Structures are given as structure tokens and as C-alpha cells.
Amino acid sequence: MRVLTEPRCFYYVRIGRLLLVGIMLLVSSWNCEFSLGQQDANAGQPSRGKSFRDAIAELDLDAAQRRDIGKALLEFGRAARDGRQPGRQGGPSREAALEKLRKEVESILGTEQMRILNEKLGGLSGTPVPEGAIHREWSIAGVKREALIFLPKSAQPGAQAESGAKTGGGAGRLPIVFGFHGHGGSMAQAARSFHLHQVWPEAIVVYPHGLPTPGITDPQGVRAGWQKTQGDQGDRDLAFFDAMLSTVIKQYGGDPEQVFSTGHSNGGAMSYLLWTARGEKLRAIAPSAAGSGALRKGTPPPIPVFHIAGRKDPLVLFAVQQLTIAQVGRINGCDSQSQPWQGVAEVYRSTRSAPLYVWRHDGTHKYPDRAPELIVAFFREVSRGEPSSEK
């Protein structure tokens, strides 16, 4: 029996490996590429994505884990295929299928291996790195940090900031926009979802990547996110912001007087944190679906703010966001009455040159499709001075 059993076992192992390879190749052909820039950060070349298949191959997994991941991928592939069939209804959306895949892989790998996988992939976002991105890396307290940078055609890589006493903006300087992904997202996912570099092609747009951080739906801190208040996580993300801003100003000709920040959910809270901790460096912020514990611990200098809130948000409750909006209004010295703006939003004028814009939409926690357009319109408007009412 022993002589017959060993060949049969080896036969099944071989078939299992071939099946897994076939599944991985099939998933790759479905364009299920997950984001991780691979080239030298100093090269300043467009980033390419690293596949989920390659990242999984680098993990120390047993046969059962690889088999179960293969099954999860096969099921995801079927859902993705069915979702692309014209006229097909009733199946899960791509976002729902990705979230199911994320949870299944996390249950198979466990906390530590999932943390390692997230570091390799930048989160299970299912999003390839957009074309034209420059992938940069920094070392912050010995930890590698990453971001994608999009430059206007007029920007010259390596351009140095003007020397001498002049440190302000001027002709030829470029506005700088930071776009922070939500918890569990990635720099590539933010670039695809926000696409601010397409809406405002004249600006330098930076999409940073977070580190594993505890969150509302991730108490163990497996997925990428941002610190919530000053002192949290050793202020790692504030130090990261400082390094990115310095690079963009010195190397790409960014305007230190036109620095903007936006983000969704945990990324929106990061924008509020920057206001409280680095308010003197910011021209305006535009948080989406976010509250702010940081505002309760300090009073930042008044700057223009655009808050986007969903009335049906199940994660960051609308009532909580309303409290944040009211607090912003008090800090900025805003009127109690608003004026319409852009057909869907409103603006509260300020006695401190820091107007508050608010878009209360009827959606949930999902990032609104029109958000990038309105955020850029807000940034452009406040960079010119006080807002005008609806025309």
C-alpha cells in the first residue's frame, strides 16, 4: 500500500499546483492587478503594478492555504466575468466581489500574513497603478513610505526652488494637492478614484500610501491607513507629509503658498489632522465622509474648508459629520446662513477669509462621482480669494 500511496499523493499535489497556476494566470488575464510600484524611487519613472499572484508566491504558505486562496480567486474571477456580461443583473458588483475576496484572503492568511501581504500590495485594492505616475519612496524613521506623483506637462523634474530669502510662491510655481486614500485603500486606488490629476492637470498631485493602522472595520490594524490625532502612531504620517512636501517644493517647483489636501473617510480625517498640526502650510482642505477627533484637541488657524457628507453614511454617521461641520464654522467665523454653490452645495461666508463649503448629498459612505470636479472647483476658487455666490 505504501508504494501505491506515495505516487498518488505526489500526483494530487502536482495536479493541485497546476490548477493553482492556471487560476493565477486566469486571474492575471482578467486584469486583476494589485498595486505596488517596483522600480527605483530615485529613477522617477512611471510605476508598474505588481500582481497578486507574484505577491502570494513570496509568502510562506502551506498547501491548504494556497488551495483555499485559489478557490477564492476562482470565485472572484467568475464574479468579475459575470459582472462584465452585457445585460447580466443580480450578481455582486465589482466592489462587493473585491471586498468578499479581501475578507476571505484575510481569514485564510491570518493577521500577520495579511499584514505582510498588504505591505507588498499596498492593500487589496484591485487597482492597477495609473499610467504616467511617478513612484517615489522616502525613509521616515527607518520605515519605507511611498507615494504616486503626477506632474503637469510644464513641470521639470529636478527643478530647484528659488534660493535666497524668497520662500513664497510666484510665477511659474505649481499648486500642490495631496489626496489621501481611505482605510484599506492604496495610493493607486486613490489615484483612480479621485483622479484629481486629470481634473486639475496644471497642479502637482500627490497620492500617498498609508501603513497598517487600526480602524472602525479593522481593529487589528491589518489594512493601510493614517494616524488620527497628534501623537498617534508616533506622528509617523505627519513626518511623512513634511518629507513629501519638501520634495515636491524643492524638486518639482511646487508652490508652498498653494498647498491643498483632500481625502475620503480616514483620508479625510488625515486632512483635518493636517489642518490642526500643519495649518500654516495649507491653503485649504476638502475632507469627504470624515469626522475629526483632531479638531476637538486644538484650534487651528482659519483656512477654507470644503466638507462632503452623505446623509445615509453608515460608517461616519451624518450626525457626527454635522458636528464637525459646525465646529469648522465656529473656527472660521462663518455666517449662519449659506448661499448656493455649483447647483448641489452651499457656501458659508467667513469674517476671517476662510469660507466653509458643504455638500450634503443623499448617498452613503461611497465617494461621490462628482466629488473630484467640485473639490478642484473649490481649490481653484479659494486660491483666488473669497467665493462668489451661485450665478
C-alpha positions as a Python dict, from the first residue, in 0.01 Angstrom:
ca = {
    (1, 'M'): (0, 0, 0),
    (2, 'R'): (279, 238, 80),
    (3, 'V'): (430, 202, -267),
    (4, 'L'): (93, 283, -426),
    (5, 'T'): (3, 569, -190),
    (6, 'E'): (312, 787, -236),
    (7, 'P'): (282, 824, -616),
    (8, 'R'): (-87, 902, -580),
    (9, 'C'): (-15, 1174, -323),
    (10, 'F'): (250, 1325, -543),
    (11, 'Y'): (6, 1308, -833),
    (12, 'Y'): (-257, 1508, -642),
    (13, 'V'): (-2, 1764, -527),
    (14, 'R'): (117, 1810, -885),
    (15, 'I'): (-242, 1850, -1012),
    (16, 'G'): (-315, 2098, -732),
    (17, 'R'): (-12, 2308, -822),
    (18, 'L'): (-104, 2309, -1191),
    (19, 'L'): (-460, 2410, -1104),
    (20, 'L'): (-337, 2695, -885),
    (21, 'V'): (-102, 2820, -1156),
    (22, 'G'): (-387, 2807, -1406),
    (23, 'I'): (-612, 3005, -1174),
    (24, 'M'): (-344, 3269, -1115),
    (25, 'L'): (-283, 3307, -1486),
    (26, 'L'): (-654, 3332, -1547),
    (27, 'V'): (-693, 3600, -1283),
    (28, 'S'): (-398, 3787, -1433),
    (29, 'S'): (-568, 3775, -1772),
    (30, 'W'): (-877, 3929, -1615),
    (31, 'N'): (-661, 4233, -1540),
    (32, 'C'): (-682, 4173, -1166),
    (33, 'E'): (-356, 4353, -1093),
    (34, 'F'): (-291, 4483, -747),
    (35, 'S'): (-83, 4792, -683),
    (36, 'L'): (280, 4801, -578),
    (37, 'G'): (539, 5015, -753),
    (38, 'Q'): (856, 4822, -830),
    (39, 'Q'): (1120, 5048, -974),
    (40, 'D'): (1386, 5255, -806),
    (41, 'A'): (1227, 5555, -634),
    (42, 'N'): (1513, 5779, -744),
    (43, 'A'): (1460, 5693, -1108),
    (44, 'G'): (1138, 5897, -1122),
    (45, 'Q'): (987, 5670, -1384),
    (46, 'P'): (620, 5571, -1420),
    (47, 'S'): (528, 5295, -1177),
    (48, 'R'): (408, 4949, -1276),
    (49, 'G'): (183, 4729, -1068),
    (50, 'K'): (288, 4406, -903),
    (51, 'S'): (41, 4122, -944),
    (52, 'F'): (-137, 3949, -661),
    (53, 'R'): (-3, 3621, -798),
    (54, 'D'): (358, 3735, -752),
    (55, 'A'): (296, 3872, -403),
    (56, 'I'): (127, 3550, -287),
    (57, 'A'): (419, 3347, -425),
    (58, 'E'): (653, 3536, -191),
    (59, 'L'): (459, 3436, 122),
    (60, 'D'): (542, 3125, 324),
    (61, 'L'): (210, 2943, 285),
    (62, 'D'): (118, 2579, 332),
    (63, 'A'): (-64, 2371, 71),
    (64, 'A'): (-405, 2418, 234),
    (65, 'Q'): (-370, 2798, 234),
    (66, 'R'): (-268, 2805, -131),
    (67, 'R'): (-559, 2576, -221),
    (68, 'D'): (-813, 2792, -35),
    (69, 'I'): (-677, 3113, -187),
    (70, 'G'): (-700, 2953, -530),
    (71, 'K'): (-1067, 2874, -468),
    (72, 'A'): (-1135, 3231, -351),
    (73, 'L'): (-965, 3372, -658),
    (74, 'L'): (-1158, 3142, -887),
    (75, 'E'): (-1486, 3254, -733),
    (76, 'F'): (-1382, 3620, -765),
    (77, 'G'): (-1289, 3561, -1127),
    (78, 'R'): (-1630, 3415, -1202),
    (79, 'A'): (-1800, 3714, -1038),
    (80, 'A'): (-1582, 3957, -1234),
    (81, 'R'): (-1657, 3772, -1558),
    (82, 'D'): (-2031, 3763, -1493),
    (83, 'G'): (-2031, 4131, -1398),
    (84, 'R'): (-1889, 4220, -1740),
    (85, 'Q'): (-2154, 4031, -1934),
    (86, 'P'): (-2395, 4274, -2106),
    (87, 'G'): (-2741, 4275, -1955),
    (88, 'R'): (-2645, 4050, -1665),
    (89, 'Q'): (-2806, 4156, -1338),
    (90, 'G'): (-2841, 4022, -989),
    (91, 'G'): (-2474, 3940, -938),
    (92, 'P'): (-2239, 4120, -699),
    (93, 'S'): (-2077, 4445, -802),
    (94, 'R'): (-1701, 4453, -862),
    (95, 'E'): (-1657, 4642, -533),
    (96, 'A'): (-1861, 4381, -345),
    (97, 'A'): (-1667, 4096, -507),
    (98, 'L'): (-1336, 4261, -413),
    (99, 'E'): (-1449, 4313, -54),
    (100, 'K'): (-1555, 3947, -32),
    (101, 'L'): (-1217, 3840, -172),
    (102, 'R'): (-1039, 4064, 79),
    (103, 'K'): (-1224, 3908, 373),
    (104, 'E'): (-1172, 3551, 251),
    (105, 'V'): (-799, 3602, 195),
    (106, 'E'): (-768, 3765, 538),
    (107, 'S'): (-942, 3468, 705),
    (108, 'I'): (-713, 3225, 522),
    (109, 'L'): (-385, 3404, 593),
    (110, 'G'): (-440, 3532, 944),
    (111, 'T'): (-343, 3871, 1083),
    (112, 'E'): (36, 3860, 1046),
    (113, 'Q'): (50, 3716, 695),
    (114, 'M'): (-226, 3953, 582),
    (115, 'R'): (-22, 4243, 719),
    (116, 'I'): (278, 4128, 513),
    (117, 'L'): (62, 4088, 202),
    (118, 'N'): (-81, 4438, 248),
    (119, 'E'): (269, 4579, 271),
    (120, 'K'): (359, 4409, -55),
    (121, 'L'): (43, 4513, -237),
    (122, 'G'): (-47, 4842, -77),
    (123, 'G'): (-383, 4687, 16),
    (124, 'L'): (-612, 4453, -178),
    (125, 'S'): (-748, 4734, -390),
    (126, 'G'): (-769, 4552, -719),
    (127, 'T'): (-644, 4871, -882),
    (128, 'P'): (-351, 4898, -1123),
    (129, 'V'): (-122, 5198, -1099),
    (130, 'P'): (-243, 5466, -1343),
    (131, 'E'): (-28, 5548, -1642),
    (132, 'G'): (203, 5846, -1603),
    (133, 'A'): (252, 5815, -1226),
    (134, 'I'): (592, 5877, -1074),
    (135, 'H'): (659, 5639, -787),
    (136, 'R'): (865, 5792, -506),
    (137, 'E'): (993, 5649, -180),
    (138, 'W'): (1110, 5811, 144),
    (139, 'S'): (1262, 5665, 458),
    (140, 'I'): (1081, 5801, 764),
    (141, 'A'): (1236, 5688, 1093),
    (142, 'G'): (1370, 5385, 910),
    (143, 'V'): (1033, 5292, 756),
    (144, 'K'): (980, 5297, 380),
    (145, 'R'): (699, 5530, 273),
    (146, 'E'): (559, 5558, -78),
    (147, 'A'): (352, 5792, -293),
    (148, 'L'): (247, 5839, -654),
    (149, 'I'): (311, 6182, -803),
    (150, 'F'): (154, 6328, -1116),
    (151, 'L'): (323, 6631, -1271),
    (152, 'P'): (184, 6888, -1515),
    (153, 'K'): (348, 6893, -1856),
    (154, 'S'): (508, 7224, -1763),
    (155, 'A'): (686, 7075, -1461),
    (156, 'Q'): (1053, 6995, -1499),
    (157, 'P'): (1173, 6710, -1272),
    (158, 'G'): (1474, 6823, -1071),
    (159, 'A'): (1383, 7194, -1080),
    (160, 'Q'): (1506, 7358, -764),
    (161, 'A'): (1322, 7611, -552),
    (162, 'E'): (1447, 7967, -576),
    (163, 'S'): (1737, 8039, -346),
    (164, 'G'): (1773, 8340, -120),
    (165, 'A'): (1525, 8500, 114),
    (166, 'K'): (1220, 8448, -106),
    (167, 'T'): (1026, 8142, 6),
    (168, 'G'): (675, 8227, -112),
    (169, 'G'): (502, 8134, -433),
    (170, 'G'): (533, 8316, -759),
    (171, 'A'): (500, 8299, -1134),
    (172, 'G'): (575, 7954, -1267),
    (173, 'R'): (513, 7785, -931),
    (174, 'L'): (265, 7497, -932),
    (175, 'P'): (-20, 7428, -687),
    (176, 'I'): (23, 7111, -481),
    (177, 'V'): (-262, 6872, -399),
    (178, 'F'): (-241, 6576, -159),
    (179, 'G'): (-504, 6303, -194),
    (180, 'F'): (-524, 6059, 99),
    (181, 'H'): (-696, 5723, 46),
    (182, 'G'): (-942, 5579, 295),
    (183, 'H'): (-869, 5297, 538),
    (184, 'G'): (-785, 4980, 348),
    (185, 'G'): (-717, 5170, 27),
    (186, 'S'): (-394, 5242, -155),
    (187, 'M'): (-217, 5517, -343),
    (188, 'A'): (-315, 5356, -674),
    (189, 'Q'): (-677, 5324, -570),
    (190, 'A'): (-683, 5690, -466),
    (191, 'A'): (-533, 5798, -797),
    (192, 'R'): (-802, 5605, -986),
    (193, 'S'): (-1092, 5710, -765),
    (194, 'F'): (-1002, 6075, -705),
    (195, 'H'): (-832, 6134, -1047),
    (196, 'L'): (-755, 6491, -937),
    (197, 'H'): (-455, 6497, -1170),
    (198, 'Q'): (-696, 6468, -1462),
    (199, 'V'): (-942, 6728, -1335),
    (200, 'W'): (-664, 6975, -1246),
    (201, 'P'): (-379, 6895, -1487),
    (202, 'E'): (-199, 7221, -1401),
    (203, 'A'): (-136, 7104, -1043),
    (204, 'I'): (117, 6865, -888),
    (205, 'V'): (-95, 6588, -737),
    (206, 'V'): (43, 6350, -475),
    (207, 'Y'): (-131, 6030, -367),
    (208, 'P'): (44, 5899, -53),
    (209, 'H'): (22, 5541, 72),
    (210, 'G'): (-61, 5462, 433),
    (211, 'L'): (66, 5195, 672),
    (212, 'P'): (-124, 4923, 862),
    (213, 'T'): (-347, 5110, 1108),
    (214, 'P'): (-640, 5010, 1332),
    (215, 'G'): (-975, 5136, 1202),
    (216, 'I'): (-1350, 5107, 1252),
    (217, 'T'): (-1375, 4793, 1040),
    (218, 'D'): (-1019, 4676, 1108),
    (219, 'P'): (-949, 4683, 1484),
    (220, 'Q'): (-639, 4465, 1445),
    (221, 'G'): (-477, 4717, 1213),
    (222, 'V'): (-413, 4491, 914),
    (223, 'R'): (-500, 4740, 641),
    (224, 'A'): (-335, 5064, 535),
    (225, 'G'): (-450, 5389, 691),
    (226, 'W'): (-349, 5709, 866),
    (227, 'Q'): (-290, 5832, 1219),
    (228, 'K'): (-594, 6000, 1372),
    (229, 'T'): (-459, 6262, 1612),
    (230, 'Q'): (-129, 6428, 1700),
    (231, 'G'): (88, 6179, 1887),
    (232, 'D'): (-93, 5877, 1744),
    (233, 'Q'): (132, 5620, 1572),
    (234, 'G'): (437, 5826, 1673),
    (235, 'D'): (328, 6106, 1435),
    (236, 'R'): (462, 5893, 1151),
    (237, 'D'): (219, 6038, 893),
    (238, 'L'): (285, 6399, 986),
    (239, 'A'): (656, 6335, 935),
    (240, 'F'): (572, 6166, 604),
    (241, 'F'): (373, 6471, 491),
    (242, 'D'): (665, 6700, 578),
    (243, 'A'): (904, 6490, 371),
    (244, 'M'): (671, 6473, 71),
    (245, 'L'): (601, 6846, 78),
    (246, 'S'): (971, 6928, 93),
    (247, 'T'): (1042, 6702, -206),
    (248, 'V'): (762, 6845, -417),
    (249, 'I'): (867, 7205, -348),
    (250, 'K'): (1239, 7154, -396),
    (251, 'Q'): (1244, 6906, -684),
    (252, 'Y'): (927, 6978, -881),
    (253, 'G'): (870, 7351, -836),
    (254, 'G'): (564, 7327, -613),
    (255, 'D'): (420, 7645, -466),
    (256, 'P'): (449, 7647, -83),
    (257, 'E'): (167, 7903, -67),
    (258, 'Q'): (-78, 7685, -263),
    (259, 'V'): (-83, 7353, -76),
    (260, 'F'): (-415, 7166, -66),
    (261, 'S'): (-524, 6842, 98),
    (262, 'T'): (-821, 6615, 42),
    (263, 'G'): (-914, 6260, 133),
    (264, 'H'): (-1201, 6022, 188),
    (265, 'S'): (-1304, 5869, 522),
    (266, 'N'): (-981, 5803, 717),
    (267, 'G'): (-806, 6008, 447),
    (268, 'G'): (-1046, 6294, 511),
    (269, 'A'): (-968, 6273, 882),
    (270, 'M'): (-599, 6293, 784),
    (271, 'S'): (-670, 6621, 604),
    (272, 'Y'): (-834, 6754, 921),
    (273, 'L'): (-531, 6640, 1120),
    (274, 'L'): (-301, 6827, 882),
    (275, 'W'): (-507, 7138, 939),
    (276, 'T'): (-463, 7113, 1317),
    (277, 'A'): (-93, 7017, 1305),
    (278, 'R'): (33, 7185, 986),
    (279, 'G'): (-227, 7456, 933),
    (280, 'E'): (31, 7720, 850),
    (281, 'K'): (138, 7517, 547),
    (282, 'L'): (-209, 7465, 398),
    (283, 'R'): (-419, 7687, 173),
    (284, 'A'): (-736, 7476, 203),
    (285, 'I'): (-866, 7124, 271),
    (286, 'A'): (-1155, 6916, 134),
    (287, 'P'): (-1243, 6613, 353),
    (288, 'S'): (-1507, 6363, 239),
    (289, 'A'): (-1708, 6132, 468),
    (290, 'A'): (-1495, 6223, 768),
    (291, 'G'): (-1516, 6336, 1125),
    (292, 'S'): (-1230, 6489, 1319),
    (293, 'G'): (-1109, 6398, 1663),
    (294, 'A'): (-813, 6626, 1598),
    (295, 'L'): (-1034, 6938, 1593),
    (296, 'R'): (-1153, 6860, 1944),
    (297, 'K'): (-797, 6879, 2073),
    (298, 'G'): (-689, 7211, 1926),
    (299, 'T'): (-791, 7524, 1739),
    (300, 'P'): (-612, 7554, 1404),
    (301, 'P'): (-572, 7877, 1206),
    (302, 'P'): (-876, 7954, 989),
    (303, 'I'): (-848, 7825, 631),
    (304, 'P'): (-1112, 7747, 367),
    (305, 'V'): (-1273, 7403, 412),
    (306, 'F'): (-1499, 7200, 182),
    (307, 'H'): (-1674, 6913, 361),
    (308, 'I'): (-1861, 6642, 169),
    (309, 'A'): (-2109, 6437, 375),
    (310, 'G'): (-2354, 6159, 288),
    (311, 'R'): (-2687, 6170, 471),
    (312, 'K'): (-2703, 5788, 475),
    (313, 'D'): (-2342, 5722, 574),
    (314, 'P'): (-2340, 5408, 794),
    (315, 'L'): (-1973, 5435, 900),
    (316, 'V'): (-1910, 5803, 972),
    (317, 'L'): (-2261, 5899, 1074),
    (318, 'F'): (-2413, 6209, 920),
    (319, 'A'): (-2486, 6349, 1266),
    (320, 'V'): (-2118, 6318, 1358),
    (321, 'Q'): (-2016, 6495, 1039),
    (322, 'Q'): (-2268, 6770, 1111),
    (323, 'L'): (-2094, 6832, 1443),
    (324, 'T'): (-1760, 6857, 1263),
    (325, 'I'): (-1906, 7099, 1007),
    (326, 'A'): (-2046, 7317, 1287),
    (327, 'Q'): (-1709, 7321, 1461),
    (328, 'V'): (-1536, 7425, 1139),
    (329, 'G'): (-1787, 7707, 1102),
    (330, 'R'): (-1707, 7834, 1451),
    (331, 'I'): (-1330, 7821, 1395),
    (332, 'N'): (-1359, 8001, 1060),
    (333, 'G'): (-1606, 8265, 1181),
    (334, 'C'): (-1867, 8170, 921),
    (335, 'D'): (-2217, 8309, 872),
    (336, 'S'): (-2510, 8101, 989),
    (337, 'Q'): (-2682, 8144, 652),
    (338, 'S'): (-2543, 7988, 337),
    (339, 'Q'): (-2554, 8064, -33),
    (340, 'P'): (-2595, 7802, -308),
    (341, 'W'): (-2286, 7682, -493),
    (342, 'Q'): (-2242, 7465, -803),
    (343, 'G'): (-2605, 7358, -801),
    (344, 'V'): (-2567, 7097, -525),
    (345, 'A'): (-2355, 7251, -249),
    (346, 'E'): (-2355, 7566, -37),
    (347, 'V'): (-2102, 7812, 95),
    (348, 'Y'): (-2091, 7995, 427),
    (349, 'R'): (-1902, 8323, 406),
    (350, 'S'): (-1635, 8395, 664),
    (351, 'T'): (-1523, 8704, 853),
    (352, 'R'): (-1175, 8550, 860),
    (353, 'S'): (-1124, 8488, 487),
    (354, 'A'): (-1191, 8118, 549),
    (355, 'P'): (-1524, 8025, 389),
    (356, 'L'): (-1686, 7690, 459),
    (357, 'Y'): (-1824, 7494, 165),
    (358, 'V'): (-2055, 7198, 231),
    (359, 'W'): (-2209, 6936, 4),
    (360, 'R'): (-2469, 6728, 188),
    (361, 'H'): (-2563, 6460, -62),
    (362, 'D'): (-2818, 6179, -29),
    (363, 'G'): (-2563, 5898, -65),
    (364, 'T'): (-2385, 5667, 175),
    (365, 'H'): (-2016, 5634, 263),
    (366, 'K'): (-1928, 5587, -103),
    (367, 'Y'): (-1708, 5852, -261),
    (368, 'P'): (-1942, 6056, -488),
    (369, 'D'): (-1872, 6055, -861),
    (370, 'R'): (-1891, 6434, -877),
    (371, 'A'): (-1657, 6490, -582),
    (372, 'P'): (-1332, 6541, -783),
    (373, 'E'): (-1493, 6807, -1002),
    (374, 'L'): (-1630, 7001, -704),
    (375, 'I'): (-1313, 6967, -498),
    (376, 'V'): (-1099, 7110, -777),
    (377, 'A'): (-1353, 7390, -836),
    (378, 'F'): (-1326, 7470, -464),
    (379, 'F'): (-946, 7467, -464),
    (380, 'R'): (-933, 7691, -771),
    (381, 'E'): (-1186, 7935, -626),
    (382, 'V'): (-1032, 7981, -283),
    (383, 'S'): (-686, 8019, -435),
    (384, 'R'): (-822, 8336, -597),
    (385, 'G'): (-984, 8473, -280),
    (386, 'E'): (-1336, 8491, -135),
    (387, 'P'): (-1604, 8279, -305),
    (388, 'S'): (-1883, 8415, -515),
    (389, 'S'): (-2244, 8308, -473),
    (390, 'E'): (-2420, 8090, -729),
    (391, 'K'): (-2453, 8258, -1065),
}
